Every structure is written in C-alpha cells, then in structure tokens.
Amino acid sequence: MKTKNILAMKINIFLIVLLGLTQMISAQKLISKTGHIRIYSHTPMEDVDAENSQVASILDPSTGTLQFSLLVKSFSFKRTLMEEHFNENYLESDKLPKSMFTGKINNLASIDLKKDGSYPAEVNGDLTIHGVTKPVSASGTIEVKQGKITAQSKFNVDPKDYNIIIPDLVKEKIAKEIEVTVNVTYN
C-alpha cells in the first residue's frame, strides 16, 4: 500500500513538473539580437543612408507584444562626416544613446506563427527617438519559413516630431520624412 502511494505521488509530481514545463515553453518569447534597421532620406542634393545591424528585439507570440531597442551610435554611414553630424548634432547620441519601440501586433489572431506562410501585420506602439516618445502605426509582413520567423516593415518618421533640429544650412539635403525599414529574424 505504501509503495502504491509513493508511486502515485511520484506520478503526480512528474505530471505537475511536465505541466509547468509545457506552460513555460508555450510562454517563451522570441528574441533577436541582430535585427536590421535602415534609415534613408532622398533629396536632389544628397541621399542619407545608414544601417544598424545591432538591433535587439523581443516578440511574445502569445500576446503579440513587440519590443525593439538600439544604440543610435550603431548606425553606420557611407560617409564618416555624415555619421559624425548624425551622432553629434542631430541625434545627440552621447546624451540620448538609445531608441526604442514598444508595441503590439493588432491582427495576431490572423497570423499562424507555427505554419509556413507570409502574413500581413498591423502594429501599433510607442516609438522613442531623441528622448521623445510618439505613437506609431505601421504595416508589415511576418514570414514563417521552416520554423524561423521574420518580421519586416517600412514606415516614415518626421524628425521634427522627435525634436531633431536640422540646421537651415543642410535642410535641403535631408528629406522632411525619413524612411525607416525594419527587418528582424527571431530565434
């Protein structure tokens, strides 16, 4: 009788641990430390083009919550002087080193993260640049291929909205809106 009680207790403990592990696995968040963001501005006088491949992102597949974080100084420009002006004069990256986005996929119910395919995504959230936080809405695509999840989006940002002052001397060289392209693959 005692052996049966011990066996039943062991089975119960095993089932409780298994249930806990199952809940932990289903609640796991997807992470990327090598997301890619490109900023682009075109004017007849000059193109501004910079890339950052050190973007950290977390996606909670159960809620659709998204977070992005990057160091402003990690943007790489083709021209060193442009990079210097970007960091020192416009984004003041020593004083305001990070940009962040926190938001949510609005149409998560129509996206099957366990089935291969390309799914349109609508995201709303708060974007913080230059110490200023503003609400942002963007459309994008989530692609699931052989278990890998890739998210892509393209939207525009107005530097004035984030208190980024462009001196009159160079205003004609920078577009009124900056195109932001996001591409991240989650592990």
PyMOL CGO cylinders between C-alpha atoms (Angstrom):
from pymol import cmd
from pymol.cgo import CYLINDER

trace = [
    CYLINDER, 0.00, 0.00, 0.00, 2.83, 2.34, 0.94, 0.3, 1, 1, 1, 1, 1, 1,
    CYLINDER, 2.83, 2.34, 0.94, 4.60, 1.63, -2.38, 0.3, 1, 1, 1, 1, 1, 1,
    CYLINDER, 4.60, 1.63, -2.38, 1.44, 2.49, -4.34, 0.3, 1, 1, 1, 1, 1, 1,
    CYLINDER, 1.44, 2.49, -4.34, 1.12, 5.84, -2.50, 0.3, 1, 1, 1, 1, 1, 1,
    CYLINDER, 1.12, 5.84, -2.50, 4.76, 6.69, -3.20, 0.3, 1, 1, 1, 1, 1, 1,
    CYLINDER, 4.76, 6.69, -3.20, 4.35, 5.72, -6.86, 0.3, 1, 1, 1, 1, 1, 1,
    CYLINDER, 4.35, 5.72, -6.86, 1.14, 7.78, -7.16, 0.3, 1, 1, 1, 1, 1, 1,
    CYLINDER, 1.14, 7.78, -7.16, 2.89, 10.74, -5.52, 0.3, 1, 1, 1, 1, 1, 1,
    CYLINDER, 2.89, 10.74, -5.52, 5.85, 10.44, -7.93, 0.3, 1, 1, 1, 1, 1, 1,
    CYLINDER, 5.85, 10.44, -7.93, 3.47, 10.32, -10.91, 0.3, 1, 1, 1, 1, 1, 1,
    CYLINDER, 3.47, 10.32, -10.91, 1.63, 13.41, -9.61, 0.3, 1, 1, 1, 1, 1, 1,
    CYLINDER, 1.63, 13.41, -9.61, 4.89, 15.30, -9.13, 0.3, 1, 1, 1, 1, 1, 1,
    CYLINDER, 4.89, 15.30, -9.13, 6.02, 14.27, -12.62, 0.3, 1, 1, 1, 1, 1, 1,
    CYLINDER, 6.02, 14.27, -12.62, 2.72, 15.48, -14.13, 0.3, 1, 1, 1, 1, 1, 1,
    CYLINDER, 2.72, 15.48, -14.13, 2.93, 18.80, -12.24, 0.3, 1, 1, 1, 1, 1, 1,
    CYLINDER, 2.93, 18.80, -12.24, 6.52, 19.36, -13.46, 0.3, 1, 1, 1, 1, 1, 1,
    CYLINDER, 6.52, 19.36, -13.46, 5.53, 18.38, -17.02, 0.3, 1, 1, 1, 1, 1, 1,
    CYLINDER, 5.53, 18.38, -17.02, 2.57, 20.77, -16.93, 0.3, 1, 1, 1, 1, 1, 1,
    CYLINDER, 2.57, 20.77, -16.93, 4.82, 23.57, -15.65, 0.3, 1, 1, 1, 1, 1, 1,
    CYLINDER, 4.82, 23.57, -15.65, 7.39, 22.93, -18.40, 0.3, 1, 1, 1, 1, 1, 1,
    CYLINDER, 7.39, 22.93, -18.40, 4.66, 22.93, -21.04, 0.3, 1, 1, 1, 1, 1, 1,
    CYLINDER, 4.66, 22.93, -21.04, 3.40, 26.31, -19.80, 0.3, 1, 1, 1, 1, 1, 1,
    CYLINDER, 3.40, 26.31, -19.80, 6.96, 27.70, -19.76, 0.3, 1, 1, 1, 1, 1, 1,
    CYLINDER, 6.96, 27.70, -19.76, 7.61, 26.53, -23.31, 0.3, 1, 1, 1, 1, 1, 1,
    CYLINDER, 7.61, 26.53, -23.31, 4.35, 27.96, -24.62, 0.3, 1, 1, 1, 1, 1, 1,
    CYLINDER, 4.35, 27.96, -24.62, 5.08, 31.29, -22.90, 0.3, 1, 1, 1, 1, 1, 1,
    CYLINDER, 5.08, 31.29, -22.90, 8.58, 31.59, -24.38, 0.3, 1, 1, 1, 1, 1, 1,
    CYLINDER, 8.58, 31.59, -24.38, 9.46, 34.81, -26.08, 0.3, 1, 1, 1, 1, 1, 1,
    CYLINDER, 9.46, 34.81, -26.08, 11.27, 35.00, -29.38, 0.3, 1, 1, 1, 1, 1, 1,
    CYLINDER, 11.27, 35.00, -29.38, 14.47, 37.03, -29.36, 0.3, 1, 1, 1, 1, 1, 1,
    CYLINDER, 14.47, 37.03, -29.36, 16.78, 38.63, -31.90, 0.3, 1, 1, 1, 1, 1, 1,
    CYLINDER, 16.78, 38.63, -31.90, 20.00, 40.50, -31.18, 0.3, 1, 1, 1, 1, 1, 1,
    CYLINDER, 20.00, 40.50, -31.18, 20.86, 41.04, -34.83, 0.3, 1, 1, 1, 1, 1, 1,
    CYLINDER, 20.86, 41.04, -34.83, 17.84, 42.86, -36.19, 0.3, 1, 1, 1, 1, 1, 1,
    CYLINDER, 17.84, 42.86, -36.19, 18.44, 45.31, -39.00, 0.3, 1, 1, 1, 1, 1, 1,
    CYLINDER, 18.44, 45.31, -39.00, 17.16, 48.88, -39.35, 0.3, 1, 1, 1, 1, 1, 1,
    CYLINDER, 17.16, 48.88, -39.35, 17.91, 51.13, -42.29, 0.3, 1, 1, 1, 1, 1, 1,
    CYLINDER, 17.91, 51.13, -42.29, 17.18, 54.85, -42.41, 0.3, 1, 1, 1, 1, 1, 1,
    CYLINDER, 17.18, 54.85, -42.41, 17.00, 56.56, -45.79, 0.3, 1, 1, 1, 1, 1, 1,
    CYLINDER, 17.00, 56.56, -45.79, 16.39, 60.08, -47.00, 0.3, 1, 1, 1, 1, 1, 1,
    CYLINDER, 16.39, 60.08, -47.00, 16.46, 61.15, -50.63, 0.3, 1, 1, 1, 1, 1, 1,
    CYLINDER, 16.46, 61.15, -50.63, 16.74, 64.71, -51.92, 0.3, 1, 1, 1, 1, 1, 1,
    CYLINDER, 16.74, 64.71, -51.92, 18.07, 66.00, -55.25, 0.3, 1, 1, 1, 1, 1, 1,
    CYLINDER, 18.07, 66.00, -55.25, 21.13, 67.27, -53.38, 0.3, 1, 1, 1, 1, 1, 1,
    CYLINDER, 21.13, 67.27, -53.38, 22.08, 64.19, -51.38, 0.3, 1, 1, 1, 1, 1, 1,
    CYLINDER, 22.08, 64.19, -51.38, 20.99, 60.80, -50.08, 0.3, 1, 1, 1, 1, 1, 1,
    CYLINDER, 20.99, 60.80, -50.08, 21.24, 59.93, -46.41, 0.3, 1, 1, 1, 1, 1, 1,
    CYLINDER, 21.24, 59.93, -46.41, 21.58, 56.17, -45.99, 0.3, 1, 1, 1, 1, 1, 1,
    CYLINDER, 21.58, 56.17, -45.99, 22.54, 54.39, -42.76, 0.3, 1, 1, 1, 1, 1, 1,
    CYLINDER, 22.54, 54.39, -42.76, 22.21, 50.87, -41.40, 0.3, 1, 1, 1, 1, 1, 1,
    CYLINDER, 22.21, 50.87, -41.40, 22.21, 49.34, -37.94, 0.3, 1, 1, 1, 1, 1, 1,
    CYLINDER, 22.21, 49.34, -37.94, 22.52, 45.55, -37.58, 0.3, 1, 1, 1, 1, 1, 1,
    CYLINDER, 22.52, 45.55, -37.58, 22.71, 45.50, -33.79, 0.3, 1, 1, 1, 1, 1, 1,
    CYLINDER, 22.71, 45.50, -33.79, 19.02, 45.88, -33.08, 0.3, 1, 1, 1, 1, 1, 1,
    CYLINDER, 19.02, 45.88, -33.08, 17.64, 43.84, -30.17, 0.3, 1, 1, 1, 1, 1, 1,
    CYLINDER, 17.64, 43.84, -30.17, 14.03, 42.71, -30.38, 0.3, 1, 1, 1, 1, 1, 1,
    CYLINDER, 14.03, 42.71, -30.38, 11.64, 40.55, -28.37, 0.3, 1, 1, 1, 1, 1, 1,
    CYLINDER, 11.64, 40.55, -28.37, 8.36, 39.12, -29.65, 0.3, 1, 1, 1, 1, 1, 1,
    CYLINDER, 8.36, 39.12, -29.65, 5.88, 37.47, -27.32, 0.3, 1, 1, 1, 1, 1, 1,
    CYLINDER, 5.88, 37.47, -27.32, 3.94, 35.12, -29.62, 0.3, 1, 1, 1, 1, 1, 1,
    CYLINDER, 3.94, 35.12, -29.62, 1.16, 34.61, -27.07, 0.3, 1, 1, 1, 1, 1, 1,
    CYLINDER, 1.16, 34.61, -27.07, 0.27, 38.34, -26.83, 0.3, 1, 1, 1, 1, 1, 1,
    CYLINDER, 0.27, 38.34, -26.83, 1.82, 39.89, -29.94, 0.3, 1, 1, 1, 1, 1, 1,
    CYLINDER, 1.82, 39.89, -29.94, 3.84, 42.30, -27.82, 0.3, 1, 1, 1, 1, 1, 1,
    CYLINDER, 3.84, 42.30, -27.82, 6.93, 43.62, -29.62, 0.3, 1, 1, 1, 1, 1, 1,
    CYLINDER, 6.93, 43.62, -29.62, 9.96, 45.47, -28.32, 0.3, 1, 1, 1, 1, 1, 1,
    CYLINDER, 9.96, 45.47, -28.32, 12.90, 46.92, -30.22, 0.3, 1, 1, 1, 1, 1, 1,
    CYLINDER, 12.90, 46.92, -30.22, 15.96, 48.63, -28.79, 0.3, 1, 1, 1, 1, 1, 1,
    CYLINDER, 15.96, 48.63, -28.79, 19.07, 50.00, -30.45, 0.3, 1, 1, 1, 1, 1, 1,
    CYLINDER, 19.07, 50.00, -30.45, 22.07, 52.16, -29.78, 0.3, 1, 1, 1, 1, 1, 1,
    CYLINDER, 22.07, 52.16, -29.78, 21.99, 55.22, -32.01, 0.3, 1, 1, 1, 1, 1, 1,
    CYLINDER, 21.99, 55.22, -32.01, 25.78, 55.14, -32.43, 0.3, 1, 1, 1, 1, 1, 1,
    CYLINDER, 25.78, 55.14, -32.43, 25.49, 51.73, -34.08, 0.3, 1, 1, 1, 1, 1, 1,
    CYLINDER, 25.49, 51.73, -34.08, 24.19, 53.29, -37.30, 0.3, 1, 1, 1, 1, 1, 1,
    CYLINDER, 24.19, 53.29, -37.30, 26.83, 53.02, -39.99, 0.3, 1, 1, 1, 1, 1, 1,
    CYLINDER, 26.83, 53.02, -39.99, 27.02, 55.62, -42.78, 0.3, 1, 1, 1, 1, 1, 1,
    CYLINDER, 27.02, 55.62, -42.78, 28.99, 55.51, -46.02, 0.3, 1, 1, 1, 1, 1, 1,
    CYLINDER, 28.99, 55.51, -46.02, 30.41, 58.95, -45.25, 0.3, 1, 1, 1, 1, 1, 1,
    CYLINDER, 30.41, 58.95, -45.25, 32.19, 59.46, -41.92, 0.3, 1, 1, 1, 1, 1, 1,
    CYLINDER, 32.19, 59.46, -41.92, 31.30, 63.16, -41.75, 0.3, 1, 1, 1, 1, 1, 1,
    CYLINDER, 31.30, 63.16, -41.75, 27.61, 62.37, -42.18, 0.3, 1, 1, 1, 1, 1, 1,
    CYLINDER, 27.61, 62.37, -42.18, 27.81, 59.81, -39.35, 0.3, 1, 1, 1, 1, 1, 1,
    CYLINDER, 27.81, 59.81, -39.35, 29.56, 62.35, -37.14, 0.3, 1, 1, 1, 1, 1, 1,
    CYLINDER, 29.56, 62.35, -37.14, 26.89, 65.02, -37.77, 0.3, 1, 1, 1, 1, 1, 1,
    CYLINDER, 26.89, 65.02, -37.77, 24.12, 62.46, -37.20, 0.3, 1, 1, 1, 1, 1, 1,
    CYLINDER, 24.12, 62.46, -37.20, 25.52, 61.44, -33.79, 0.3, 1, 1, 1, 1, 1, 1,
    CYLINDER, 25.52, 61.44, -33.79, 26.79, 64.80, -32.52, 0.3, 1, 1, 1, 1, 1, 1,
    CYLINDER, 26.79, 64.80, -32.52, 24.42, 67.40, -33.97, 0.3, 1, 1, 1, 1, 1, 1,
    CYLINDER, 24.42, 67.40, -33.97, 21.10, 65.73, -34.76, 0.3, 1, 1, 1, 1, 1, 1,
    CYLINDER, 21.10, 65.73, -34.76, 20.55, 62.67, -32.55, 0.3, 1, 1, 1, 1, 1, 1,
    CYLINDER, 20.55, 62.67, -32.55, 22.96, 63.72, -29.77, 0.3, 1, 1, 1, 1, 1, 1,
    CYLINDER, 22.96, 63.72, -29.77, 23.78, 60.06, -29.18, 0.3, 1, 1, 1, 1, 1, 1,
    CYLINDER, 23.78, 60.06, -29.18, 26.13, 60.69, -26.25, 0.3, 1, 1, 1, 1, 1, 1,
    CYLINDER, 26.13, 60.69, -26.25, 23.29, 62.35, -24.34, 0.3, 1, 1, 1, 1, 1, 1,
    CYLINDER, 23.29, 62.35, -24.34, 20.43, 60.20, -25.73, 0.3, 1, 1, 1, 1, 1, 1,
    CYLINDER, 20.43, 60.20, -25.73, 22.07, 56.88, -26.67, 0.3, 1, 1, 1, 1, 1, 1,
    CYLINDER, 22.07, 56.88, -26.67, 19.02, 54.63, -27.26, 0.3, 1, 1, 1, 1, 1, 1,
    CYLINDER, 19.02, 54.63, -27.26, 15.99, 54.48, -29.48, 0.3, 1, 1, 1, 1, 1, 1,
    CYLINDER, 15.99, 54.48, -29.48, 13.16, 52.08, -28.63, 0.3, 1, 1, 1, 1, 1, 1,
    CYLINDER, 13.16, 52.08, -28.63, 9.82, 50.80, -29.81, 0.3, 1, 1, 1, 1, 1, 1,
    CYLINDER, 9.82, 50.80, -29.81, 7.24, 49.05, -27.66, 0.3, 1, 1, 1, 1, 1, 1,
    CYLINDER, 7.24, 49.05, -27.66, 4.04, 47.91, -29.28, 0.3, 1, 1, 1, 1, 1, 1,
    CYLINDER, 4.04, 47.91, -29.28, 1.71, 45.15, -30.27, 0.3, 1, 1, 1, 1, 1, 1,
    CYLINDER, 1.71, 45.15, -30.27, 0.66, 43.23, -33.37, 0.3, 1, 1, 1, 1, 1, 1,
    CYLINDER, 0.66, 43.23, -33.37, -3.03, 44.16, -33.71, 0.3, 1, 1, 1, 1, 1, 1,
    CYLINDER, -3.03, 44.16, -33.71, -4.05, 41.31, -36.00, 0.3, 1, 1, 1, 1, 1, 1,
    CYLINDER, -4.05, 41.31, -36.00, -2.18, 38.48, -34.24, 0.3, 1, 1, 1, 1, 1, 1,
    CYLINDER, -2.18, 38.48, -34.24, -5.25, 36.21, -34.50, 0.3, 1, 1, 1, 1, 1, 1,
    CYLINDER, -5.25, 36.21, -34.50, -4.85, 36.12, -38.30, 0.3, 1, 1, 1, 1, 1, 1,
    CYLINDER, -4.85, 36.12, -38.30, -1.15, 35.14, -38.11, 0.3, 1, 1, 1, 1, 1, 1,
    CYLINDER, -1.15, 35.14, -38.11, -0.19, 31.49, -37.60, 0.3, 1, 1, 1, 1, 1, 1,
    CYLINDER, -0.19, 31.49, -37.60, 3.35, 31.53, -36.23, 0.3, 1, 1, 1, 1, 1, 1,
    CYLINDER, 3.35, 31.53, -36.23, 3.50, 27.73, -36.44, 0.3, 1, 1, 1, 1, 1, 1,
    CYLINDER, 3.50, 27.73, -36.44, 2.60, 27.45, -40.12, 0.3, 1, 1, 1, 1, 1, 1,
    CYLINDER, 2.60, 27.45, -40.12, 4.81, 28.45, -43.06, 0.3, 1, 1, 1, 1, 1, 1,
    CYLINDER, 4.81, 28.45, -43.06, 3.48, 31.47, -44.89, 0.3, 1, 1, 1, 1, 1, 1,
    CYLINDER, 3.48, 31.47, -44.89, 3.61, 35.22, -45.32, 0.3, 1, 1, 1, 1, 1, 1,
    CYLINDER, 3.61, 35.22, -45.32, 1.16, 37.18, -43.21, 0.3, 1, 1, 1, 1, 1, 1,
    CYLINDER, 1.16, 37.18, -43.21, 0.30, 40.89, -43.30, 0.3, 1, 1, 1, 1, 1, 1,
    CYLINDER, 0.30, 40.89, -43.30, 0.76, 42.51, -39.89, 0.3, 1, 1, 1, 1, 1, 1,
    CYLINDER, 0.76, 42.51, -39.89, -0.53, 45.73, -38.38, 0.3, 1, 1, 1, 1, 1, 1,
    CYLINDER, -0.53, 45.73, -38.38, 1.48, 47.13, -35.48, 0.3, 1, 1, 1, 1, 1, 1,
    CYLINDER, 1.48, 47.13, -35.48, 0.75, 49.99, -33.08, 0.3, 1, 1, 1, 1, 1, 1,
    CYLINDER, 0.75, 49.99, -33.08, 3.03, 51.23, -30.35, 0.3, 1, 1, 1, 1, 1, 1,
    CYLINDER, 3.03, 51.23, -30.35, 5.28, 53.92, -28.99, 0.3, 1, 1, 1, 1, 1, 1,
    CYLINDER, 5.28, 53.92, -28.99, 8.49, 54.93, -30.72, 0.3, 1, 1, 1, 1, 1, 1,
    CYLINDER, 8.49, 54.93, -30.72, 11.14, 56.76, -28.71, 0.3, 1, 1, 1, 1, 1, 1,
    CYLINDER, 11.14, 56.76, -28.71, 13.80, 58.70, -30.62, 0.3, 1, 1, 1, 1, 1, 1,
    CYLINDER, 13.80, 58.70, -30.62, 15.94, 61.53, -29.27, 0.3, 1, 1, 1, 1, 1, 1,
    CYLINDER, 15.94, 61.53, -29.27, 14.21, 61.24, -25.88, 0.3, 1, 1, 1, 1, 1, 1,
    CYLINDER, 14.21, 61.24, -25.88, 10.74, 61.87, -27.36, 0.3, 1, 1, 1, 1, 1, 1,
    CYLINDER, 10.74, 61.87, -27.36, 8.04, 59.18, -27.43, 0.3, 1, 1, 1, 1, 1, 1,
    CYLINDER, 8.04, 59.18, -27.43, 5.27, 59.26, -30.04, 0.3, 1, 1, 1, 1, 1, 1,
    CYLINDER, 5.27, 59.26, -30.04, 2.56, 56.78, -31.05, 0.3, 1, 1, 1, 1, 1, 1,
    CYLINDER, 2.56, 56.78, -31.05, 3.28, 54.99, -34.32, 0.3, 1, 1, 1, 1, 1, 1,
    CYLINDER, 3.28, 54.99, -34.32, 1.25, 52.67, -36.57, 0.3, 1, 1, 1, 1, 1, 1,
    CYLINDER, 1.25, 52.67, -36.57, 2.91, 50.60, -39.25, 0.3, 1, 1, 1, 1, 1, 1,
    CYLINDER, 2.91, 50.60, -39.25, 2.07, 47.82, -41.67, 0.3, 1, 1, 1, 1, 1, 1,
    CYLINDER, 2.07, 47.82, -41.67, 4.45, 44.99, -42.28, 0.3, 1, 1, 1, 1, 1, 1,
    CYLINDER, 4.45, 44.99, -42.28, 4.86, 41.33, -43.06, 0.3, 1, 1, 1, 1, 1, 1,
    CYLINDER, 4.86, 41.33, -43.06, 5.58, 38.37, -40.84, 0.3, 1, 1, 1, 1, 1, 1,
    CYLINDER, 5.58, 38.37, -40.84, 7.03, 35.39, -42.66, 0.3, 1, 1, 1, 1, 1, 1,
    CYLINDER, 7.03, 35.39, -42.66, 7.24, 31.93, -41.18, 0.3, 1, 1, 1, 1, 1, 1,
    CYLINDER, 7.24, 31.93, -41.18, 9.57, 29.57, -43.00, 0.3, 1, 1, 1, 1, 1, 1,
    CYLINDER, 9.57, 29.57, -43.00, 10.73, 26.23, -41.59, 0.3, 1, 1, 1, 1, 1, 1,
    CYLINDER, 10.73, 26.23, -41.59, 10.17, 27.45, -38.04, 0.3, 1, 1, 1, 1, 1, 1,
    CYLINDER, 10.17, 27.45, -38.04, 12.00, 30.78, -38.49, 0.3, 1, 1, 1, 1, 1, 1,
    CYLINDER, 12.00, 30.78, -38.49, 10.01, 33.95, -38.01, 0.3, 1, 1, 1, 1, 1, 1,
    CYLINDER, 10.01, 33.95, -38.01, 11.00, 37.11, -39.88, 0.3, 1, 1, 1, 1, 1, 1,
    CYLINDER, 11.00, 37.11, -39.88, 9.27, 40.47, -39.43, 0.3, 1, 1, 1, 1, 1, 1,
    CYLINDER, 9.27, 40.47, -39.43, 9.59, 43.33, -41.93, 0.3, 1, 1, 1, 1, 1, 1,
    CYLINDER, 9.59, 43.33, -41.93, 8.15, 46.83, -42.04, 0.3, 1, 1, 1, 1, 1, 1,
    CYLINDER, 8.15, 46.83, -42.04, 8.69, 50.18, -43.70, 0.3, 1, 1, 1, 1, 1, 1,
    CYLINDER, 8.69, 50.18, -43.70, 7.37, 53.49, -42.39, 0.3, 1, 1, 1, 1, 1, 1,
    CYLINDER, 7.37, 53.49, -42.39, 8.26, 57.19, -42.29, 0.3, 1, 1, 1, 1, 1, 1,
    CYLINDER, 8.26, 57.19, -42.29, 9.40, 59.37, -39.41, 0.3, 1, 1, 1, 1, 1, 1,
    CYLINDER, 9.40, 59.37, -39.41, 9.39, 63.17, -39.32, 0.3, 1, 1, 1, 1, 1, 1,
    CYLINDER, 9.39, 63.17, -39.32, 12.49, 64.42, -37.43, 0.3, 1, 1, 1, 1, 1, 1,
    CYLINDER, 12.49, 64.42, -37.43, 10.51, 67.45, -36.17, 0.3, 1, 1, 1, 1, 1, 1,
    CYLINDER, 10.51, 67.45, -36.17, 8.18, 65.10, -34.26, 0.3, 1, 1, 1, 1, 1, 1,
    CYLINDER, 8.18, 65.10, -34.26, 11.17, 63.97, -32.19, 0.3, 1, 1, 1, 1, 1, 1,
    CYLINDER, 11.17, 63.97, -32.19, 12.69, 67.43, -31.60, 0.3, 1, 1, 1, 1, 1, 1,
    CYLINDER, 12.69, 67.43, -31.60, 15.53, 66.73, -34.03, 0.3, 1, 1, 1, 1, 1, 1,
    CYLINDER, 15.53, 66.73, -34.03, 16.66, 70.10, -35.29, 0.3, 1, 1, 1, 1, 1, 1,
    CYLINDER, 16.66, 70.10, -35.29, 18.06, 70.23, -38.80, 0.3, 1, 1, 1, 1, 1, 1,
    CYLINDER, 18.06, 70.23, -38.80, 20.04, 73.46, -39.35, 0.3, 1, 1, 1, 1, 1, 1,
    CYLINDER, 20.04, 73.46, -39.35, 18.92, 75.69, -42.23, 0.3, 1, 1, 1, 1, 1, 1,
    CYLINDER, 18.92, 75.69, -42.23, 22.31, 75.20, -43.88, 0.3, 1, 1, 1, 1, 1, 1,
    CYLINDER, 22.31, 75.20, -43.88, 21.58, 71.49, -44.55, 0.3, 1, 1, 1, 1, 1, 1,
    CYLINDER, 21.58, 71.49, -44.55, 17.76, 71.37, -44.62, 0.3, 1, 1, 1, 1, 1, 1,
    CYLINDER, 17.76, 71.37, -44.62, 17.74, 70.94, -48.39, 0.3, 1, 1, 1, 1, 1, 1,
    CYLINDER, 17.74, 70.94, -48.39, 19.97, 67.87, -48.07, 0.3, 1, 1, 1, 1, 1, 1,
    CYLINDER, 19.97, 67.87, -48.07, 17.62, 65.96, -45.76, 0.3, 1, 1, 1, 1, 1, 1,
    CYLINDER, 17.62, 65.96, -45.76, 14.08, 64.93, -46.68, 0.3, 1, 1, 1, 1, 1, 1,
    CYLINDER, 14.08, 64.93, -46.68, 11.21, 66.11, -44.48, 0.3, 1, 1, 1, 1, 1, 1,
    CYLINDER, 11.21, 66.11, -44.48, 10.44, 62.49, -43.66, 0.3, 1, 1, 1, 1, 1, 1,
    CYLINDER, 10.44, 62.49, -43.66, 12.97, 59.73, -43.11, 0.3, 1, 1, 1, 1, 1, 1,
    CYLINDER, 12.97, 59.73, -43.11, 12.14, 56.25, -44.39, 0.3, 1, 1, 1, 1, 1, 1,
    CYLINDER, 12.14, 56.25, -44.39, 12.72, 53.54, -41.78, 0.3, 1, 1, 1, 1, 1, 1,
    CYLINDER, 12.72, 53.54, -41.78, 13.00, 49.90, -42.87, 0.3, 1, 1, 1, 1, 1, 1,
    CYLINDER, 13.00, 49.90, -42.87, 12.94, 47.16, -40.23, 0.3, 1, 1, 1, 1, 1, 1,
    CYLINDER, 12.94, 47.16, -40.23, 13.97, 43.54, -40.82, 0.3, 1, 1, 1, 1, 1, 1,
    CYLINDER, 13.97, 43.54, -40.82, 14.39, 41.09, -37.96, 0.3, 1, 1, 1, 1, 1, 1,
    CYLINDER, 14.39, 41.09, -37.96, 14.66, 37.29, -37.72, 0.3, 1, 1, 1, 1, 1, 1,
    CYLINDER, 14.66, 37.29, -37.72, 13.72, 35.75, -34.38, 0.3, 1, 1, 1, 1, 1, 1,
    CYLINDER, 13.72, 35.75, -34.38, 15.30, 32.72, -32.76, 0.3, 1, 1, 1, 1, 1, 1,
]
cmd.load_cgo(trace, "trace")
